[in-house]
Amino acid sequence: MSKILELREKRARLWQTAKDFLDSKRGADGLVSAEDAATYDKMEADMVALGKEIERLERQAAHDRELSNATSNPIVGAPGAGGGDPEKTGRASVEYVKAFWNMLRTRANEGLDPVVKNALRIGSDPEGGYLVPDEFERRLIEALKEENIFRQLATVISTASGDRKIPVVASKGEASWLEEGQAIPESDDSFGQVTIGAYKLGTLIKMSEELLNDSAFSLEAYIVKEFARRTGAREEEAFLIGDGLNKPTGILAATGGAQLGVTTAAVAALKLDEVIDLFYSLKAPYRRNAAFLMNDSTVKEIRKLKDNNGVYLWAPSIKEATPDTILNRPLYTSSFMPGIEAAAKTILFGDFAYYWVADRQGRMFRRLNELFAVTGQVGFIATQRVDGKLILPEAVKYLAQKA
């Protein structure tokens, strides 16, 4: 049995124990004492810790699978038959990749070899930096998916330049019952447009010259980790609560965001019926691929809800790489979702594929040689351009707490 499966089953057993304990300690009023609540909270904290460890192990397994892939393809054709891979060009070329990493490791860019400078011309950026090699950009994007839940759920597209106009059906045509010989009335679909642009997101990464000059230090791995951690967090925040001013329009934005599904009866509490009402406030076609999204603190309250038959609303997953569920739909969490408080939009439910993320091709890196020289450090500026919008608001509903 794999370690991940073992931990998932252990987590499921712990959840069953926590449920049984909570049920046995409820009074006639449905409440538990402060001491029993503290014991339950400890069980739940252990369960959350197990969940995080499972996520870490699954990420490690994914990295292991990637690193175990063959680094080259076997030669199956006869020599000289022309069956090999075509030579890579542009930012995918071997010359550009070598030149890019030489640029990042060399102290003075002016001292770069002329051959290196010439190779870097392919990816030179007007702001003074260089666009990252194609393969490295793919690694950055994969790392961003791990840090930003929206990149796993949304529709991600790449744009070369300019705004991207997405046609959206504003109203649908209809069929009509007709009498014999009656003309069929016209009823056409009408289309609107959602425009996705590109907003600049940047970060400054610093490291010591000694570390940079250490041949054992993997500059590439470090940059991938730091770039993804920093920009992934800011992306997820904007995709959720961005106001569209110099940043993407978030799915919780008052204009252009999700639609109201349910408003709770209480300011700081949730009821089972309200979550079910949210589920059915979403039209059936969107429910097929819908998921729940909320804060960890909201999940904690959801775990305590059960129906009249004693069945709890929340169900842990015991299958690898499968999220927990509510009402048989996947559950995801984000620290940028509001917690339970007055007028907060605490739960999202919908088909998040209707939130589109547009990546402007070409993430840029630039080395700063002198700015931090007095402290023996080197700086690296990393920037990307990205936008995000919910192209069909009715595809996602939210639950709002009473004001």
Secondary structure as UniProt FT lines:
FT   HELIX           3..25
FT   TURN            28..29
FT   HELIX           34..67
FT   TURN            79..80
FT   HELIX           90..92
FT   HELIX           94..105
FT   HELIX           109..111
FT   HELIX           114..120
FT   HELIX           121..123
FT   TURN            126..127
FT   STRAND          130..131
FT   HELIX           134..147
FT   HELIX           150..153
FT   STRAND          155..159
FT   STRAND          164..171
FT   TURN            180..181
FT   STRAND          190..196
FT   STRAND          199..208
FT   HELIX           209..213
FT   TURN            215..216
FT   HELIX           219..241
FT   TURN            251..252
FT   TURN            254..256
FT   STRAND          259..263
FT   HELIX           272..281
FT   HELIX           284..287
FT   TURN            288..289
FT   STRAND          291..294
FT   HELIX           296..302
FT   TURN            303..304
FT   TURN            308..309
FT   STRAND          314..315
FT   TURN            320..321
FT   STRAND          325..326
FT   TURN            327..328
FT   STRAND          329..333
FT   TURN            335..336
FT   TURN            342..343
FT   STRAND          345..350
FT   HELIX           352..354
FT   STRAND          355..368
FT   TURN            371..372
FT   HELIX           373..375
FT   STRAND          377..390
FT   HELIX           393..395
FT   STRAND          396..400
//
